[in-house]
Amino acid sequence: MLLKVKYLNVKKYIKLHAGFTYLEFISEAKTKFGLPDAADLDIFDETDTAVEEDIFLELLEAQPDLCLTIREKISDEVNQIISPKDFCPLAHSTPSSSDTLSSLTDTISLSSSDSDLREKGIPAGRSRSSKDSSAPNMVKNALTRKPGGEEILEEYNAENSLSHRTRRQLVNILASDMTERHGRIPSRKQKEKYALGIITLFPSLKDPFSPNGYEHFYDGVKGTGYVAWRLKTMSRSTTKRPVKEVPVHQEQGPKRRRLATTLPQQLDGDACKEAISFLVHSPDEASVFQKMKMTFQHRQDLVHDPQRTADVFKTFPRFLDVKGLVNQDFLLLFGAETATKLLEKWDMSFKPKVIKEAKQLTQSTDLCRLIKAAEKPTESDANDWDSDMASLLLLLQLLPPTAGRKRRTKISPTDAAHKMVHFHKSCCSIDEHLQARDGKQPYILAVGRTQNSIDTFYIAVDKQLIPCQATSSLSAFDELFKSHYVFNLSYDESLVHLYSFVQTTIFNIDATSTDESPRVRELRAKMLNENHV
């Protein structure tokens, strides 16, 4: 059945199946006109008479050619401003009355979030449009009034991005403007408006994985972000407050218990015990891979049990002599499409951008050597890493460690790099190195004659060595990252920003729900928006 429906000044036909209901009509109408699911609609006939649910179908049977008008219910805020008589002629409204209502809706949007407006039945699209138009103007006006603001606008126009130094200057200027206009403690809505203004005026700074795109500047839910931190710093200069530590939440990372994407038949009970016993002694690697697949669920139960997780290598010792088992378990967890993303994307999509961003940092001896090794592998020194590893360490320079729960002062990216990869000369004792190394977080042990000529890669975990299937440093890092999920291991605190970036931006694991630092979100926004200029 075809129904003619009008919304505002637009008429469209809606196709419905025989025996449709009132609620199905409402749902189809929202879809047809692009209205949010939360919108609350009223229906009127051609005489502007409200059509209630109980007579809806009866009316259509009597007048199948009727043109129905749908309108969003007006919130109590609007009813307090406009008298009921103003709403009566809406079906046949004049341009002036329509403009009045539109203006009023825009006014409400400036003081309401999208979620608030949806609850009131006002479409988020219209309200956001109005908010977008005023927020960037507010930010631009602040920059044109303040010293250094024009330089920020000029840099963005020239580069379609902002350097870290310029971004800090931007935040400082806007935080100062905010406190001048709204006092020492601006409201959440005021801070959100400034954050929205930033990404609207500078669209390449928008984080496509965040709910609003501006959470790295201000996250109203968590009270974090560059703007929030700057305001806190300014407040501390006048009022001493106790330092509040922000814990690193990793529930959405490797510590989260997951359901496997593709799982073959699993063994349990005595059959599982027999398979585990077979695994210990079988010389046939093909059979080992098959039995490891069939005991995957048992292994996940083991690593997620705090009382038994340390026993995984005792129960499944074949991780220590058969290459590729880490990759297989990760594949079972996430599927082939996710498992291959780093190796597919790094060289073409991320590596050149990492090198480009690293050149914008303050140049140090270590940084210059890494850039040279990443760009010109044939000219690098024997004591430098190969191009892929150098580029991964440049990513660590872009996402350096910060002070954490166990460490009051942050360490340098160079020191943190040793927690990710360690070069070991092939002529030296590996056992001595493992016994001297503390910590349970995994890292790459690269064994060879020189750093840019590695013979064998291992993943070292709790003084155990897992031989990598990889023959390149990029593939070794790929296995290192995956080992966190396979063995239920938290990220090293010095590397949490780097791993979070790889997790969300490259592998797209828990991309919209992971608790990330503003620095991670900012870098993602730069890299993912670069191709959409």
N, C-alpha and C positions, 0 to 999 in steps of 0.2 A: 504494500500500500504506500502511495506517495502522499505526503502531507506538505502543504505550503506553510513555511514558518518565517516570521520576521523578527530580527533582533537589531535594535537601533534602526538604522536606515537600510539594512541589508535584508533581502529576501532570498531564501534558499529552499529547495525541496529536500525532505528527509525521507529516506526509504526505510520502511519497517515491515517486519514479517507479519503474517496473519496471526491474530490473537495476541498482539503485543499489549503491554501494560503501560500504565501511566509512568512508572519509574523508568521503564525502558525508553519511553519517549524523551523523558528528561535527560537521560544519559546520552542518547543519540544527538539531542539538541546541543548539549555541551560540547560534544566531539565535533559537530559540524561547524560551530561558531568559535571553536578554540577557547572555550571557557574552562576554568579550573574545575576539578571534580568537586571541590568544596563549595562552589558557588550555589547559592540558594535562589531558585527561580520561581517567579509567578507567571501564570499563563492567562492571557486575555483573548476574547474573541474580537470580531471586527467592530463591535459596538463598545469596546473598552470595558466589557464586563468580565470580572474575574471568573476563570474556569477552575472549579475545584476538582479534586481527584474522583469524587464519587459520581460526578455527572460527565466526566471527560469523554469516556468511550461512547456514552449515549449521545452526546452532542455531535461527535464525529460521524456516527451512523446516520444522524438526521441531516447533517450538512457536510458531506465528504469533501466539498470544494472550499471549505472554510480556510481562511488564512489566519493562523494563530500568531499572536505576538507574545514573545517571552521577554521578561525583564528581570533583572537582578533585584532582590529585595534590598531595600535601603536600610542601612544600619541605624541604630538608635542615635548615633552621633549626627547623622544627617537629619533625622526626624526632629531633633532639637533645634535645628537651624531653619529648616523649611517646613512650613505648615502643611497639613494633609491636603489642603485644596490645591497646593502647587503640584501634587503628584497626579491629580485626576486626569489631566489632558495629555499624559505622556505619550499615549499611542498616536495622537495627532499633534505632537508638540511642535511649536514653532522653533526656528533656529535659535532664537534668543533663549528660550527656556532650556533647550538642549545644551547650549553653551554654558548656561548657569550650572546645570547639573554636572557637566564635564569638569567645569572649573572647581566645583565643590569637591568632586571626587579627587581631583589632583591635589587639592589642599589637604584632604585627609591623608593622601599617600605620603606626604612629606613627614608626617608624624607617626606613621605606622609601618611596621615591617610587613614583608610579603605574607608571612604566615598569619599575622593579625588581620590583614585585609581579606584573606581567603575566608577566615572565620566570619567576617562581616558580610561576605558575599560580594566583595568588590574584586574584580579580576586583578591578579598580580601584575599582568602585563601592562595595564594602563597606569597603575599606581607607580610601578617601577620606572616607567618612561618619564613621568613627571619628576620623580625623585632623581633620576639620572640627569635630567636637564639642569636642575639647580645645584646638585652636589659638585659636578666638575667646575661650574662657574665659581662656586665658593672657593674651591681649591685654587683655581687659576687666579682669582682676585687676590688671594693670600700670597701667592708667589710673586705677582706683579708688584705688590706693596712692600715685600720684604727684600732686604739685600740678599743677593745670590739667587733669587727666584727666577729671574730672567735667564740666567745661565743654565738652570735646570731644564727649562722649556726648550732652550736652544739645543742642548745636548740630546734631548729626546727626539726633537725634529730631525736632527742630523743622523742619529744612530738607531732610532726606533727602539731604544733601550736606555737604561741608566746604569752607570757603574755603581759599585758598592759605596764608594765615597759620596757620589751624588745622591744615591738613595738615602743615605744617612742624613745628608743635608736637607733633603726634601722632608723627611720625617721630623727633623728638628724645627724646621720653619713652620710646619703645620701644627705641631704640638704647641709651639709658642703662640701661634694665632688662635688656637683653640682655647688656651687658658686666658688669653686676653679677652676673648669674646664671651666665654662661658664660665670663667672662674677656675680655681685650682683643681677642681674635681668635676670635669665635664660628665654629662650623662652618657649612658650606653648608646642612646640613639644619636647623640651628637658625634660620638666617636665613630659609629657605624657610617654616618653620613660622610665624614671626612674620608674614611677608608673606601667607600663607594666612589667618592669623587676622584680618588687617586686612580683607581683602575678604569674609570670611565674616561678620564682625561688622558691617561697613559695605558691604553688597552693591552699593550704587550706585557704589562706587569700583572695581568690577571692570571690567577691559577685556575686552569680548567678543571682540576680535580676537587676543588673546594666547593662547598654548597653555594656560596655567593661569589667566590672568586677573589675576595679581599681578606680572607682570614689571616694571611701572613702579615697584613698590616694591622688588623684588629679582629679578634675573635671574641664576640660578645658572650658566647657560652662559657668559654674558658677564661676570659679576661686576659688573654695573651696577645702577642703580636708587636710589631715594631712601634706602633703608635702608643700602645698601652705601656710598653717598657720605657719609652721616652718620658711619658707622663709620670711614671713612678720614679724615674731618676730625678726629674725636676722637683717632684714632691719631696724626695728625700733631702734635697738641699735646704729645705725649710723646716721639714718635720722628720725627726728620726723615727723610723719604723723598724720592727724586727724583720730580718731577712727571711722570706718564705721560700723554702726549697720546692721546686717543681719536680715531682718524680717523673721518670721516663716510663710511660705506659707502653707496654708491648703486647697487650692482650690480643691485638689484631695482627701481630707479626708471627714469628716462629713458635711462640709459646701457645698459640691458640690450637685447640683440638679441632680437627677437621674431618669431614667425611671424604673418603677417596673419590676421585672423579671417575676413574675406570678401574674396577676391581674384579679380578677373576675369582673363581671359587676358592673360598678360604677353608683352611683346616682348623679343627679345634679338638680339644680333649686328647685322647691317646694318639689319634692320627697326627695332630700337630706335634706332639712329643716325638713321634717316630720320624717326622720330616726334619725336625731340628737335629736329631741324632744323625740322620743321614747326611745333613749338610756338613757336619763337622768333618766327616771322613771322605766324602765323595770327591774323586779326582776329576770328574766330568763337569766342566764349567757350565755347560748348557743345562744340566740337571740342577746345578746350584742356582742358576737364575730362575728356573721354573719353581723350585721349592721355596725360594725366597719370596716369589710372588704369592705363593699359596699360604705363606705364614706372615704376610704383611700386617694383617689386622692384629695378630698376636704381638708383633713387634711394636706397633703403635701403642697398644695397651701398656707395653713394657716401658717405653720411653716417657710416657705421660704419667706413670706411677712414680711419685717422688721417692718411694721406698725402694724401687727396683730399677730406676733409670740408669744407674751406674753399671748395671749388669749386662747392658746390651751387647758389649763386645765379648763377654764371657759366654753368653747364650748364642750369639751369632758372630763367631770369630772370622767368618769368611769375608767380612768387610775388610779385614786386615791383609788379605792375600789375593782377592779377586777384584779386578778393576770393573767399574761400571755399576756397582750395586747401589751407590748413592744416587746416581742418575735414575736408576730404575725406580727406586722408592719415591723420588720426587715426581717422576712421571705418573706414578699411580695416584699420588696425592692431587696433582693439578691438571693432568692431561698434557698431550703433546704440544698443543698450541702455546700454552704458558711456558712449558719447559724449555722451549727453543728461543724465547724472545731475546735474551741477552746476546746470544751468539749471532742472531739474525740482525739485531738493531745497532749494536755498538759501533761497528766500523763506519757505517754510512750515516746513521742518524744522530749519534751522541758524541763519538770521539772528536770529530772536527769542532763541535760546539764547546766541548770541554776545553780543548786547547785554546780556542778563541777567548773564552771567559778567563782562563788562567793568565793570559797575557795582560788582562786588565788589573791583576793583583799587584801589590807592591813586590817588585822583583828582588828575590834573594838568590844566593848561590845555588841552593838546593832546587828552588823553583826553576831557575834558568836551565839547569841540567836536565830536569824532567821535561821541560818544554822542548829542548833540543832533541832529547831521546825520542819523544813522542812524534815529533815532526820529521826528523831525519835519522831514521834507524841505522842507515848505512854509515853515518858519520859519528855515531855515538861511541863513547869509550867502552872498553871491555868491562869496566866496573859499573857501568850504568845498566839499568833495566832495559829490556826490549821495548818496542814502541807501545804494545798493548798494555803492559804492566805500568809503564811510565804514564800513560794516559789515565789509567785507573788511580794512580797515586796523585795525579793532578786533580781528579775529582775529590780526593780527600783534602787537597789544599783549598778547594772551593767550599767544602763542607767540613771545616776543621772541628776538632773536639771542643767541647765546652765543659766548664766545671760541673761535676755531677754529684750524686749522693755520697759516694765514697771518696771523692776527690774534690777538695775545696778550690784548688787551682787547676786550670786547664793545662794540658800538655800540648806541645807543638805538633803540627801535622807530620813532621819528620819522625818524631818519637812514636806517634800513633801508627805510622806505616809499619813499624816492626811488629805491631800486633795483628797486622793483616798478612804480611809476607816476610819471610826470613830467608836470606841466602845462606846456604851451607856448602862449603867447599867439599867436593867429593872425596878428598883425601882425609877428612877429619871424621871423628867418631860421632855418629848420629845419636847414639844412646846417651853420651855425655851431654849433648845439647838438650835432649828431652828431659833428662833428670834435673837440669839446671833451670828449666823453664817453668814458671808458675802460671796458674790459671787454667780454667777448663774450656774457655772459649776457643773455637777452632781457628787455625791460621794455616797459610800455605808454607810448606817447607820446600824450598826450591834447591835442589842438589845439582851441582855442576862445577865446571872448572872456573867459569866467570859468570857474572850476573846476567849478561845478555846471551849466554850459551848454556842453557839449563838442560841437563840430561833427563832428570826425573822430577816430577812434582808429587808431593804428598799433602794430604790434609792431616795436620796434627791435632788430635783431640785428646785432652786429658792424658798426655804422655803416650798416646797410641798413634800409630801411623797408618793412614788409609791411602793406598796407592791410587793416584789419579788415573782415570782413563784418558785424561787430557794429555796432549802433546804440546800445547801452547799455553802461555800464561793467561790468556783470556779464558780459555776453557777451564783452567785450574781455578780461576776466580769464580767461574760459573759453578763449579762443584763445591767450592768453599761456601758460597752463599746458600746453596741447596742443602748443605750438611746441617745448617741451623734448623731447618724444617724436618729433616729426616730424623735427627736425634733430639729434637725438642730443646735446642740450646738458645739462650738469649743472646742478643748482639752484645759484643764488647762495648762497654760504655764509651770508649774513645772513638768507636766506629759507628755509633748508632745513627748518626745523621747520614753517613754514606750509605749504610745498608738500607735505611728507610727510603732513601731516594731510589736505589736500585729496586727495592721491593715494590714501591707504588708506581714510579714513573716508567720503569722499564718492564718489569714483570706484571704490572697492574694487579698485584695481590693486595686486597683490602684497600684499594686506592682511595676510596672516599671516606673510610672510617678510621684510618690510622692516625694516631696522635703524632703530628710532625712539627718540627720547629719552623718558624717563619723563614729561616734561611733555606731550608729544603724546598718550601713552597715557592719562594722567590726564584730559585734556580730553575725549578720545573717550569714556572711561568715563562721565563726567558727562553728556555730551550724549546718548549712545545709551541710557543707563539711565534717563533722566528720564521716558520714556514708559512705563516698566514698573514704576512704583511701586505 
